[in-house]
Amino acid sequence: MDSASRIFTKSVTWQVMGLVSMTLIGFVFTGSVTVGGSIAIVSSILGFIFYFLHELVWSNIKWGRKIAVPEAQQESQT
């Protein structure tokens, strides 16, 4: 299971990339860096919150995960 600090760091780096791309998209559509940046900031904040919550929920769901077997156990089984 990922730690909360790892999920937080992943969320931050993801949102930085999203902030840059949304600013560019907002600028292309509005012609204004200020409006594009404002749209990007609101989108980034909401996206960050929802992504972080999404990761927390999924870190507690066991479906689809494989259990890692330590190497020592793998060698003793062969």
N, CA, C and O atoms as a GROMACS GRO file, in nm:
protein
  312
    1MET      N    1   0.085  -0.117   0.000
    1MET     CA    2   0.000   0.000   0.000
    1MET      C    3   0.090   0.124   0.000
    1MET      O    4   0.190   0.129   0.072
    2ASP      N    5   0.054   0.222  -0.080
    2ASP     CA    6   0.130   0.347  -0.084
    2ASP      C    7   0.103   0.428   0.042
    2ASP      O    8  -0.008   0.426   0.097
    3SER      N    9   0.206   0.500   0.088
    3SER     CA   10   0.187   0.588   0.204
    3SER      C   11   0.114   0.714   0.160
    3SER      O   12   0.114   0.749   0.042
    4ALA      N   13   0.053   0.781   0.255
    4ALA     CA   14  -0.018   0.906   0.224
    4ALA      C   15   0.078   1.010   0.169
    4ALA      O   16   0.040   1.088   0.081
    5SER      N   17   0.202   1.014   0.219
    5SER     CA   18   0.298   1.113   0.168
    5SER      C   19   0.337   1.084   0.024
    5SER      O   20   0.359   1.177  -0.054
    6ARG      N   21   0.346   0.957  -0.014
    6ARG     CA   22   0.376   0.922  -0.153
    6ARG      C   23   0.259   0.963  -0.244
    6ARG      O   24   0.279   1.018  -0.352
    7ILE      N   25   0.136   0.934  -0.200
    7ILE     CA   26   0.019   0.972  -0.277
    7ILE      C   27   0.012   1.123  -0.290
    7ILE      O   28  -0.022   1.175  -0.397
    8PHE      N   29   0.042   1.195  -0.183
    8PHE     CA   30   0.043   1.340  -0.185
    8PHE      C   31   0.145   1.393  -0.287
    8PHE      O   32   0.112   1.482  -0.365
    9THR      N   33   0.266   1.339  -0.286
    9THR     CA   34   0.370   1.382  -0.380
    9THR      C   35   0.332   1.353  -0.524
    9THR      O   36   0.352   1.437  -0.611
   10LYS      N   37   0.277   1.236  -0.549
   10LYS     CA   38   0.229   1.204  -0.684
   10LYS      C   39   0.120   1.300  -0.727
   10LYS      O   40   0.117   1.343  -0.842
   11SER      N   41   0.032   1.335  -0.636
   11SER     CA   42  -0.076   1.427  -0.666
   11SER      C   43  -0.023   1.566  -0.702
   11SER      O   44  -0.072   1.629  -0.795
   12VAL      N   45   0.078   1.612  -0.628
   12VAL     CA   46   0.136   1.743  -0.654
   12VAL      C   47   0.202   1.747  -0.791
   12VAL      O   48   0.179   1.841  -0.868
   13THR      N   49   0.285   1.648  -0.823
   13THR     CA   50   0.353   1.649  -0.953
   13THR      C   51   0.254   1.639  -1.068
   13THR      O   52   0.272   1.702  -1.172
   14TRP      N   53   0.150   1.560  -1.051
   14TRP     CA   54   0.046   1.548  -1.153
   14TRP      C   55  -0.024   1.682  -1.174
   14TRP      O   56  -0.049   1.722  -1.288
   15GLN      N   57  -0.054   1.750  -1.066
   15GLN     CA   58  -0.126   1.877  -1.076
   15GLN      C   59  -0.040   1.988  -1.134
   15GLN      O   60  -0.093   2.077  -1.201
   16VAL      N   61   0.089   1.985  -1.110
   16VAL     CA   62   0.178   2.085  -1.172
   16VAL      C   63   0.173   2.069  -1.323
   16VAL      O   64   0.163   2.168  -1.396
   17MET      N   65   0.181   1.945  -1.371
   17MET     CA   66   0.171   1.922  -1.515
   17MET      C   67   0.035   1.966  -1.567
   17MET      O   68   0.026   2.026  -1.674
   18GLY      N   69  -0.071   1.938  -1.493
   18GLY     CA   70  -0.204   1.979  -1.533
   18GLY      C   71  -0.221   2.130  -1.534
   18GLY      O   72  -0.289   2.185  -1.620
   19LEU      N   73  -0.159   2.198  -1.437
   19LEU     CA   74  -0.166   2.343  -1.429
   19LEU      C   75  -0.105   2.408  -1.553
   19LEU      O   76  -0.162   2.501  -1.611
   20VAL      N   77   0.009   2.359  -1.593
   20VAL     CA   78   0.077   2.413  -1.712
   20VAL      C   79  -0.009   2.388  -1.837
   20VAL      O   80  -0.031   2.480  -1.916
   21SER      N   81  -0.057   2.266  -1.853
   21SER     CA   82  -0.135   2.236  -1.973
   21SER      C   83  -0.267   2.311  -1.975
   21SER      O   84  -0.309   2.358  -2.081
   22MET      N   85  -0.335   2.324  -1.860
   22MET     CA   86  -0.462   2.398  -1.856
   22MET      C   87  -0.442   2.547  -1.880
   22MET      O   88  -0.527   2.611  -1.941
   23THR      N   89  -0.329   2.603  -1.834
   23THR     CA   90  -0.301   2.744  -1.861
   23THR      C   91  -0.286   2.765  -2.011
   23THR      O   92  -0.339   2.862  -2.066
   24LEU      N   93  -0.213   2.675  -2.077
   24LEU     CA   94  -0.196   2.687  -2.222
   24LEU      C   95  -0.329   2.673  -2.295
   24LEU      O   96  -0.358   2.748  -2.388
   25ILE      N   97  -0.410   2.576  -2.254
   25ILE     CA   98  -0.540   2.557  -2.318
   25ILE      C   99  -0.630   2.679  -2.294
   25ILE      O  100  -0.697   2.727  -2.386
   26GLY      N  101  -0.632   2.728  -2.169
   26GLY     CA  102  -0.711   2.846  -2.137
   26GLY      C  103  -0.668   2.967  -2.216
   26GLY      O  104  -0.750   3.046  -2.261
   27PHE      N  105  -0.538   2.981  -2.233
   27PHE     CA  106  -0.486   3.094  -2.312
   27PHE      C  107  -0.528   3.083  -2.458
   27PHE      O  108  -0.567   3.182  -2.519
   28VAL      N  109  -0.519   2.963  -2.514
   28VAL     CA  110  -0.558   2.943  -2.654
   28VAL      C  111  -0.705   2.978  -2.675
   28VAL      O  112  -0.740   3.040  -2.775
   29PHE      N  113  -0.791   2.938  -2.581
   29PHE     CA  114  -0.935   2.962  -2.597
   29PHE      C  115  -0.978   3.105  -2.563
   29PHE      O  116  -1.072   3.157  -2.622
   30THR      N  117  -0.908   3.168  -2.468
   30THR     CA  118  -0.951   3.301  -2.424
   30THR      C  119  -0.863   3.414  -2.476
   30THR      O  120  -0.907   3.528  -2.484
   31GLY      N  121  -0.739   3.383  -2.511
   31GLY     CA  122  -0.645   3.487  -2.553
   31GLY      C  123  -0.588   3.565  -2.436
   31GLY      O  124  -0.516   3.663  -2.455
   32SER      N  125  -0.620   3.522  -2.315
   32SER     CA  126  -0.574   3.592  -2.195
   32SER      C  127  -0.501   3.495  -2.103
   32SER      O  128  -0.553   3.390  -2.065
   33VAL      N  129  -0.379   3.533  -2.068
   33VAL     CA  130  -0.303   3.450  -1.975
   33VAL      C  131  -0.368   3.455  -1.836
   33VAL      O  132  -0.370   3.355  -1.765
   34THR      N  133  -0.421   3.570  -1.799
   34THR     CA  134  -0.485   3.585  -1.667
   34THR      C  135  -0.607   3.495  -1.654
   34THR      O  136  -0.621   3.422  -1.556
   35VAL      N  137  -0.695   3.501  -1.753
   35VAL     CA  138  -0.816   3.417  -1.748
   35VAL      C  139  -0.777   3.270  -1.760
   35VAL      O  140  -0.827   3.186  -1.686
   36GLY      N  141  -0.688   3.240  -1.852
   36GLY     CA  142  -0.642   3.102  -1.868
   36GLY      C  143  -0.578   3.049  -1.742
   36GLY      O  144  -0.600   2.934  -1.703
   37GLY      N  145  -0.497   3.133  -1.677
   37GLY     CA  146  -0.433   3.094  -1.552
   37GLY      C  147  -0.532   3.074  -1.440
   37GLY      O  148  -0.518   2.983  -1.358
   38SER      N  149  -0.634   3.161  -1.435
   38SER     CA  150  -0.738   3.148  -1.331
   38SER      C  151  -0.815   3.018  -1.348
   38SER      O  152  -0.841   2.947  -1.251
   39ILE      N  153  -0.851   2.988  -1.471
   39ILE     CA  154  -0.920   2.862  -1.499
   39ILE      C  155  -0.831   2.744  -1.457
   39ILE      O  156  -0.878   2.648  -1.396
   40ALA      N  157  -0.704   2.755  -1.491
   40ALA     CA  158  -0.610   2.647  -1.459
   40ALA      C  159  -0.594   2.629  -1.310
   40ALA      O  160  -0.585   2.516  -1.262
   41ILE      N  161  -0.589   2.738  -1.235
   41ILE     CA  162  -0.571   2.728  -1.089
   41ILE      C  163  -0.693   2.662  -1.024
   41ILE      O  164  -0.678   2.572  -0.941
   42VAL      N  165  -0.813   2.706  -1.060
   42VAL     CA  166  -0.934   2.645  -1.004
   42VAL      C  167  -0.940   2.498  -1.041
   42VAL      O  168  -0.969   2.413  -0.956
   43SER      N  169  -0.913   2.467  -1.167
   43SER     CA  170  -0.914   2.328  -1.213
   43SER      C  171  -0.809   2.246  -1.140
   43SER      O  172  -0.833   2.131  -1.103
   44SER      N  173  -0.692   2.305  -1.119
   44SER     CA  174  -0.583   2.234  -1.052
   44SER      C  175  -0.617   2.203  -0.906
   44SER      O  176  -0.591   2.093  -0.858
   45ILE      N  177  -0.673   2.300  -0.837
   45ILE     CA  178  -0.709   2.278  -0.696
   45ILE      C  179  -0.814   2.168  -0.684
   45ILE      O  180  -0.800   2.077  -0.603
   46LEU      N  181  -0.918   2.177  -0.765
   46LEU     CA  182  -1.022   2.074  -0.760
   46LEU      C  183  -0.969   1.938  -0.805
   46LEU      O  184  -1.000   1.836  -0.745
   47GLY      N  185  -0.889   1.939  -0.911
   47GLY     CA  186  -0.831   1.814  -0.960
   47GLY      C  187  -0.740   1.749  -0.856
   47GLY      O  188  -0.740   1.627  -0.840
   48PHE      N  189  -0.662   1.831  -0.786
   48PHE     CA  190  -0.573   1.780  -0.682
   48PHE      C  191  -0.653   1.712  -0.571
   48PHE      O  192  -0.622   1.601  -0.530
   49ILE      N  193  -0.754   1.781  -0.524
   49ILE     CA  194  -0.836   1.726  -0.415
   49ILE      C  195  -0.900   1.594  -0.456
   49ILE      O  196  -0.894   1.495  -0.382
   50PHE      N  197  -0.961   1.591  -0.574
   50PHE     CA  198  -1.028   1.469  -0.617
   50PHE      C  199  -0.930   1.357  -0.649
   50PHE      O  200  -0.959   1.240  -0.621
   51TYR      N  201  -0.814   1.389  -0.707
   51TYR     CA  202  -0.715   1.286  -0.736
   51TYR      C  203  -0.662   1.225  -0.605
   51TYR      O  204  -0.649   1.103  -0.594
   52PHE      N  205  -0.632   1.310  -0.508
   52PHE     CA  206  -0.580   1.262  -0.380
   52PHE      C  207  -0.682   1.170  -0.312
   52PHE      O  208  -0.647   1.062  -0.264
   53LEU      N  209  -0.808   1.212  -0.309
   53LEU     CA  210  -0.912   1.128  -0.250
   53LEU      C  211  -0.929   0.997  -0.327
   53LEU      O  212  -0.948   0.891  -0.267
   54HIS      N  213  -0.924   1.006  -0.458
   54HIS     CA  214  -0.934   0.888  -0.544
   54HIS      C  215  -0.822   0.788  -0.512
   54HIS      O  216  -0.847   0.669  -0.499
   55GLU      N  217  -0.700   0.838  -0.500
   55GLU     CA  218  -0.586   0.750  -0.467
   55GLU      C  219  -0.601   0.689  -0.328
   55GLU      O  220  -0.570   0.571  -0.309
   56LEU      N  221  -0.648   0.765  -0.231
   56LEU     CA  222  -0.668   0.712  -0.097
   56LEU      C  223  -0.770   0.598  -0.098
   56LEU      O  224  -0.749   0.495  -0.034
   57VAL      N  225  -0.878   0.618  -0.169
   57VAL     CA  226  -0.981   0.513  -0.176
   57VAL      C  227  -0.922   0.389  -0.243
   57VAL      O  228  -0.937   0.279  -0.191
   58TRP      N  229  -0.856   0.407  -0.357
   58TRP     CA  230  -0.804   0.291  -0.430
   58TRP      C  231  -0.689   0.222  -0.357
   58TRP      O  232  -0.666   0.103  -0.380
   59SER      N  233  -0.617   0.294  -0.270
   59SER     CA  234  -0.509   0.227  -0.196
   59SER      C  235  -0.565   0.128  -0.095
   59SER      O  236  -0.492   0.042  -0.046
   60ASN      N  237  -0.694   0.139  -0.062
   60ASN     CA  238  -0.758   0.047   0.032
   60ASN      C  239  -0.838  -0.063  -0.037
   60ASN      O  240  -0.895  -0.149   0.031
   61ILE      N  241  -0.843  -0.063  -0.168
   61ILE     CA  242  -0.916  -0.166  -0.242
   61ILE      C  243  -0.816  -0.274  -0.285
   61ILE      O  244  -0.717  -0.245  -0.351
   62LYS      N  245  -0.844  -0.396  -0.246
   62LYS     CA  246  -0.750  -0.506  -0.275
   62LYS      C  247  -0.772  -0.569  -0.412
   62LYS      O  248  -0.685  -0.643  -0.459
   63TRP      N  249  -0.883  -0.541  -0.476
   63TRP     CA  250  -0.915  -0.600  -0.605
   63TRP      C  251  -0.804  -0.571  -0.706
   63TRP      O  252  -0.761  -0.456  -0.720
   64GLY      N  253  -0.760  -0.673  -0.777
   64GLY     CA  254  -0.663  -0.658  -0.885
   64GLY      C  255  -0.518  -0.650  -0.842
   64GLY      O  256  -0.429  -0.637  -0.926
   65ARG      N  257  -0.492  -0.657  -0.713
   65ARG     CA  258  -0.353  -0.652  -0.664
   65ARG      C  259  -0.297  -0.792  -0.654
   65ARG      O  260  -0.367  -0.888  -0.621
   66LYS      N  261  -0.170  -0.802  -0.683
   66LYS     CA  262  -0.098  -0.927  -0.662
   66LYS      C  263  -0.015  -0.913  -0.536
   66LYS      O  264   0.044  -0.808  -0.511
   67ILE      N  265  -0.011  -1.018  -0.458
   67ILE     CA  266   0.067  -1.016  -0.335
   67ILE      C  267   0.211  -1.051  -0.370
   67ILE      O  268   0.239  -1.155  -0.430
   68ALA      N  269   0.302  -0.962  -0.331
   68ALA     CA  270   0.444  -0.985  -0.358
   68ALA      C  271   0.497  -1.089  -0.260
   68ALA      O  272   0.474  -1.080  -0.139
   69VAL      N  273   0.567  -1.186  -0.312
   69VAL     CA  274   0.629  -1.290  -0.230
   69VAL      C  275   0.777  -1.254  -0.214
   69VAL      O  276   0.846  -1.236  -0.314
   70PRO      N  277   0.826  -1.242  -0.089
   70PRO     CA  278   0.967  -1.210  -0.068
   70PRO      C  279   1.057  -1.311  -0.138
   70PRO      O  280   1.023  -1.429  -0.149
   71GLU      N  281   1.173  -1.265  -0.185
   71GLU     CA  282   1.265  -1.352  -0.260
   71GLU      C  283   1.307  -1.473  -0.180
   71GLU      O  284   1.322  -1.582  -0.237
   72ALA      N  285   1.327  -1.458  -0.051
   72ALA     CA  286   1.369  -1.572   0.031
   72ALA      C  287   1.266  -1.684   0.027
   72ALA      O  288   1.303  -1.802   0.024
   73GLN      N  289   1.138  -1.650   0.026
   73GLN     CA  290   1.033  -1.750   0.020
   73GLN      C  291   1.027  -1.812  -0.121
   73GLN      O  292   0.999  -1.932  -0.135
   74GLN      N  293   1.053  -1.731  -0.223
   74GLN     CA  294   1.050  -1.783  -0.359
   74GLN      C  295   1.161  -1.886  -0.379
   74GLN      O  296   1.139  -1.989  -0.442
   75GLU      N  297   1.281  -1.859  -0.324
   75GLU     CA  298   1.394  -1.951  -0.340
   75GLU      C  299   1.371  -2.080  -0.263
   75GLU      O  300   1.412  -2.187  -0.309
   76SER      N  301   1.307  -2.072  -0.146
   76SER     CA  302   1.285  -2.193  -0.067
   76SER      C  303   1.176  -2.281  -0.127
   76SER      O  304   1.170  -2.401  -0.097
   77GLN      N  305   1.090  -2.223  -0.211
   77GLN     CA  306   0.982  -2.300  -0.273
   77GLN      C  307   1.029  -2.375  -0.397
   77GLN      O  308   0.961  -2.466  -0.444
   78THR      N  309   1.146  -2.338  -0.451
   78THR     CA  310   1.194  -2.405  -0.573
   78THR      C  311   1.283  -2.521  -0.543
   78THR      O  312   1.331  -2.588  -0.634
   0.00000   0.00000   0.00000
